[in-house]
Amino acid sequence: MSLSLWIAVTLLITGAVIALLFSAPAQRREQLLKRLVLVSASESAQQQYSSLGLSKSASKIGWLRRLTVAPDISALLVKAGFHGPRASAIFLLCKVSLMLISAMAWQWYVDFDSDKFVMAKTLIFAISGGLVAEQWLKWRARTVNYRIALALPDALDLMVICVESGLTLEAVFQRVGREMTTVTPELSREWLITEAELRLLDSRITALNNLAERTGLVEVENMVIALSQAEKYGSKIAPTMRLIASDSRQYQYLRLEERVGKIPAKMSLPVVVLIMLPVVVLIVSPTIIALLDSLGGM
């Protein structure tokens, strides 16, 4: 395969990705309409949606929906902290770019050979580039969840103080989100998003469930259950949240003890390789050298 053909294929794929990026404003308008329908499901809101004429424009870009990422990747993007309307398009652009770079780098290394085995290796390198992008996204999601879980007990203590001082639920999330900005920006972002949804959505339980879905943490789910019960039945929030904070700290201590308990098992292989084998060599080598000398003298 000649160099000009590779350049043509690269330009074609780049053009498709650029077209996807230019569709971001339309996707942003579509997401805004979905939010409006979620906030107010009344008939008047639906009539306003049709009067704007955006449903027609959304139908024109229906073919772009096939270019979006899978639902599990979308969930990972949300957990990783990428909430923007262009997050899926940017991730797809980075993934395709990494695949192209990996394939072109291998082809440049083999001087653009068109042999079938070389082309198979090129495909393997391209797929590996896409897998590297997905693995990085999973690592980013795990890191964000770990940081949120690490700062969650302190955030719950602040929420208890705010609740006992008489603040509303929206003000509690807003105040705690602003206070945790310098400590844990990931938790602050999620709390401020929840505060905005509590003010916009008709149901507070929906906003709290969205928080649990975005984080995927057991501690956050327990907090959401406690707040939902308080919203339904009027139960006290402060004692329950104080108990959740205590349980969260205890869980972190247990997880730390588990990591410490795994250290001896992880150190066994380096100890055997770096200490035991040299000791065995030092003990056995003089005997082997003397045996070789005696056999050589014979």
C-alpha positions as CSV (number, residue, x, y, z in Angstrom):
1,M,0.0,0.0,0.0
2,S,1.5,3.3,-1.1
3,L,2.1,6.3,1.1
4,S,-0.4,8.4,-0.9
5,L,-3.2,5.9,-0.2
6,W,-2.4,5.9,3.5
7,I,-2.6,9.7,3.5
8,A,-5.9,9.6,1.7
9,V,-7.4,7.2,4.3
10,T,-6.1,9.3,7.1
11,L,-7.6,12.5,5.7
12,L,-11.0,10.7,5.2
13,I,-11.1,9.5,8.8
14,T,-10.0,12.9,10.1
15,G,-12.8,14.5,8.1
16,A,-15.4,12.2,9.6
17,V,-14.2,13.0,13.1
18,I,-14.2,16.8,12.4
19,A,-17.8,16.4,11.2
20,L,-18.6,14.7,14.4
21,L,-17.1,17.6,16.4
22,F,-19.1,20.2,14.4
23,S,-22.3,18.4,15.4
24,A,-21.6,19.2,19.1
25,P,-23.9,22.4,19.1
26,A,-26.8,20.3,17.8
27,Q,-26.2,17.6,20.4
28,R,-26.0,20.3,23.0
29,R,-29.4,21.7,22.0
30,E,-30.8,18.2,22.0
31,Q,-29.5,17.6,25.6
32,L,-31.0,20.9,26.6
33,L,-34.4,19.9,25.3
34,K,-34.2,16.6,27.2
35,R,-33.4,18.5,30.4
36,L,-36.4,20.8,29.8
37,V,-38.7,17.8,29.2
38,L,-37.3,16.2,32.4
39,V,-37.8,19.4,34.4
40,S,-41.3,20.1,33.2
41,A,-43.2,17.2,31.6
42,S,-46.3,19.2,31.1
43,E,-48.1,19.6,27.8
44,S,-47.2,23.3,27.5
45,A,-43.4,22.5,27.7
46,Q,-43.9,20.0,24.9
47,Q,-45.7,22.6,22.8
48,Q,-42.9,25.0,23.3
49,Y,-40.4,22.3,22.3
50,S,-42.2,21.8,19.0
51,S,-42.5,25.5,18.4
52,L,-38.8,26.0,18.6
53,G,-38.4,23.8,15.6
54,L,-35.5,22.0,17.1
55,S,-37.1,18.6,16.7
56,K,-36.8,18.9,13.0
57,S,-33.1,19.8,13.2
58,A,-32.5,16.9,15.6
59,S,-34.1,14.5,13.1
60,K,-31.7,15.8,10.5
61,I,-28.7,14.8,12.5
62,G,-30.1,11.4,13.5
63,W,-27.3,9.7,11.6
64,L,-24.9,11.3,14.1
65,R,-26.4,9.3,16.9
66,R,-24.8,6.2,15.5
67,L,-21.4,7.8,16.0
68,T,-21.8,8.1,19.8
69,V,-20.0,5.9,22.2
70,A,-21.5,2.8,23.9
71,P,-23.6,3.3,27.1
72,D,-20.9,1.7,29.3
73,I,-18.3,4.2,27.9
74,S,-20.7,7.0,28.5
75,A,-21.1,5.9,32.1
76,L,-17.3,5.7,32.5
77,L,-17.0,9.3,31.1
78,V,-19.5,10.5,33.7
79,K,-17.7,8.7,36.5
80,A,-14.4,10.0,35.3
81,G,-15.7,13.6,35.6
82,F,-16.3,14.4,31.9
83,H,-19.9,15.8,32.0
84,G,-19.7,18.2,29.0
85,P,-21.8,17.7,25.9
86,R,-18.7,17.2,23.9
87,A,-17.2,14.5,26.2
88,S,-18.2,11.6,24.0
89,A,-17.1,13.3,20.8
90,I,-13.7,14.3,22.2
91,F,-13.1,10.8,23.6
92,L,-14.0,9.3,20.3
93,L,-11.7,11.7,18.6
94,C,-8.8,10.8,20.9
95,K,-9.5,7.1,20.5
96,V,-9.5,7.2,16.7
97,S,-6.5,9.5,16.7
98,L,-4.6,7.1,19.0
99,M,-5.5,4.2,16.7
100,L,-4.4,6.0,13.6
101,I,-1.1,7.1,15.3
102,S,-0.4,3.5,16.4
103,A,-1.1,2.1,12.9
104,M,0.9,4.8,11.1
105,A,3.8,4.4,13.5
106,W,4.0,0.7,12.8
107,Q,3.7,1.3,9.1
108,W,6.5,3.9,9.2
109,Y,8.6,1.4,11.1
110,V,8.2,-1.3,8.4
111,D,8.6,1.3,5.6
112,F,4.9,1.1,4.6
113,D,5.0,-2.5,3.6
114,S,1.7,-3.9,2.1
115,D,2.4,-7.6,3.0
116,K,-0.7,-9.3,4.5
117,F,1.1,-10.2,7.7
118,V,2.3,-6.6,8.1
119,M,-1.3,-5.4,7.6
120,A,-2.5,-7.8,10.2
121,K,0.0,-6.5,12.6
122,T,-1.1,-2.9,11.7
123,L,-4.6,-3.8,12.6
124,I,-3.5,-5.3,15.9
125,F,-1.6,-2.1,16.7
126,A,-4.6,0.0,15.8
127,I,-6.9,-2.1,18.1
128,S,-4.3,-1.9,20.8
129,G,-4.4,1.9,20.6
130,G,-8.2,1.9,21.1
131,L,-7.9,-0.5,24.1
132,V,-5.3,1.8,25.7
133,A,-7.7,4.7,25.5
134,E,-10.5,2.7,27.1
135,Q,-8.1,1.4,29.8
136,W,-7.0,4.9,30.6
137,L,-10.7,6.0,30.9
138,K,-11.3,3.1,33.4
139,W,-8.3,4.0,35.4
140,R,-9.4,7.7,35.5
141,A,-12.9,6.6,36.7
142,R,-11.4,4.4,39.5
143,T,-9.2,7.3,40.5
144,V,-12.0,9.8,40.7
145,N,-14.2,7.3,42.7
146,Y,-11.3,6.7,45.1
147,R,-10.8,10.4,45.7
148,I,-14.5,11.0,46.3
149,A,-14.7,8.0,48.7
150,L,-11.7,9.3,50.6
151,A,-13.2,12.8,51.1
152,L,-16.8,11.6,51.6
153,P,-16.7,11.2,55.5
154,D,-15.5,14.9,55.9
155,A,-18.2,16.0,53.4
156,L,-20.9,14.2,55.4
157,D,-19.7,15.8,58.6
158,L,-20.0,19.2,57.0
159,M,-23.5,18.3,55.7
160,V,-24.5,17.3,59.3
161,I,-23.4,20.7,60.6
162,C,-25.2,22.5,57.8
163,V,-28.4,20.4,58.4
164,E,-28.3,21.1,62.1
165,S,-27.9,24.8,61.5
166,G,-31.2,24.9,59.6
167,L,-30.1,25.1,55.9
168,T,-32.2,23.6,53.2
169,L,-31.0,20.6,51.2
170,E,-30.0,22.7,48.2
171,A,-28.1,25.1,50.4
172,V,-26.4,22.2,52.1
173,F,-25.1,20.8,48.8
174,Q,-24.0,24.2,47.6
175,R,-22.1,25.1,50.8
176,V,-20.4,21.8,51.1
177,G,-19.5,21.7,47.4
178,R,-17.9,25.1,47.7
179,E,-16.0,24.2,50.8
180,M,-14.6,21.0,49.3
181,T,-13.4,22.7,46.1
182,T,-9.8,23.0,47.3
183,V,-9.8,19.6,49.1
184,T,-11.4,17.4,46.5
185,P,-12.5,19.0,43.2
186,E,-14.2,15.8,42.1
187,L,-16.5,15.7,45.0
188,S,-17.1,19.4,44.8
189,R,-18.2,19.1,41.2
190,E,-20.6,16.3,41.9
191,W,-22.1,18.1,44.9
192,L,-22.6,21.3,42.9
193,I,-24.2,19.4,40.0
194,T,-26.6,17.8,42.5
195,E,-27.4,21.3,43.9
196,A,-28.3,22.6,40.4
197,E,-30.5,19.5,39.7
198,L,-32.2,19.9,43.1
199,R,-33.2,23.5,42.1
200,L,-34.2,22.6,38.5
201,L,-35.8,19.2,38.6
202,D,-39.4,18.7,39.9
203,S,-38.4,15.7,42.0
204,R,-35.6,15.8,44.5
205,I,-35.4,12.1,44.6
206,T,-34.5,12.1,40.9
207,A,-31.6,14.5,41.5
208,L,-30.3,12.3,44.4
209,N,-30.6,9.1,42.3
210,N,-28.6,10.8,39.6
211,L,-25.8,11.5,42.1
212,A,-25.7,7.9,43.1
213,E,-25.6,6.7,39.5
214,R,-22.8,9.2,38.6
215,T,-20.5,8.1,41.5
216,G,-21.4,4.4,41.9
217,L,-20.2,4.4,45.5
218,V,-22.0,2.4,48.3
219,E,-21.5,5.3,50.8
220,V,-23.2,7.8,48.4
221,E,-26.1,5.3,47.8
222,N,-26.6,5.0,51.6
223,M,-26.6,8.8,51.8
224,V,-29.1,9.0,49.0
225,I,-31.4,6.4,50.6
226,A,-31.3,8.4,53.9
227,L,-32.1,11.7,52.2
228,S,-34.9,10.1,50.1
229,Q,-36.5,8.6,53.3
230,A,-36.2,12.0,55.0
231,E,-37.9,13.6,51.9
232,K,-40.7,11.1,51.9
233,Y,-41.4,10.5,55.6
234,G,-39.9,13.5,57.3
235,S,-37.3,11.5,59.3
236,K,-34.3,13.2,60.8
237,I,-31.3,13.4,58.5
238,A,-28.4,14.4,60.9
239,P,-28.2,11.2,63.0
240,T,-28.3,9.0,59.9
241,M,-25.7,10.9,58.1
242,R,-23.4,11.0,61.1
243,L,-23.7,7.2,61.3
244,I,-23.0,6.9,57.5
245,A,-19.9,9.1,58.0
246,S,-18.7,6.8,60.8
247,D,-19.3,3.7,58.8
248,S,-17.5,5.2,55.8
249,R,-14.4,5.9,58.0
250,Q,-14.5,2.4,59.4
251,Y,-14.7,1.0,55.9
252,Q,-11.6,3.0,54.9
253,Y,-9.7,1.7,57.9
254,L,-10.7,-1.9,57.0
255,R,-9.6,-1.4,53.4
256,L,-6.3,0.0,54.6
257,E,-5.8,-3.0,56.9
258,E,-6.6,-5.3,54.0
259,R,-3.9,-3.6,51.9
260,V,-1.4,-3.8,54.7
261,G,-2.2,-7.5,55.1
262,K,-1.4,-8.2,51.5
263,I,2.1,-6.7,51.7
264,P,3.8,-9.9,53.0
265,A,2.3,-11.9,50.2
266,K,3.4,-9.3,47.6
267,M,6.9,-9.2,49.1
268,S,7.4,-13.0,49.0
269,L,8.4,-13.1,45.3
270,P,10.9,-10.2,45.5
271,V,12.4,-11.7,48.6
272,V,12.8,-15.1,47.0
273,V,14.3,-13.7,43.7
274,L,16.5,-11.0,45.2
275,I,17.6,-12.6,48.5
276,M,17.1,-16.3,48.6
277,L,18.6,-17.1,45.1
278,P,21.8,-15.0,45.7
279,V,22.2,-16.8,49.1
280,V,21.8,-20.2,47.5
281,V,24.3,-19.2,44.7
282,L,26.8,-18.1,47.3
283,I,26.5,-21.3,49.3
284,V,26.6,-23.7,46.3
285,S,29.1,-22.0,44.0
286,P,32.3,-22.9,46.0
287,T,31.3,-26.5,45.9
288,I,30.5,-26.4,42.2
289,I,33.8,-24.7,41.5
290,A,35.8,-27.2,43.5
291,L,34.0,-30.1,41.8
292,L,34.7,-28.6,38.3
293,D,38.4,-28.2,39.2
294,S,38.7,-31.8,40.4
295,L,37.0,-33.0,37.3
296,G,39.4,-30.9,35.2
297,G,42.4,-32.3,37.0
298,M,41.3,-35.8,36.2
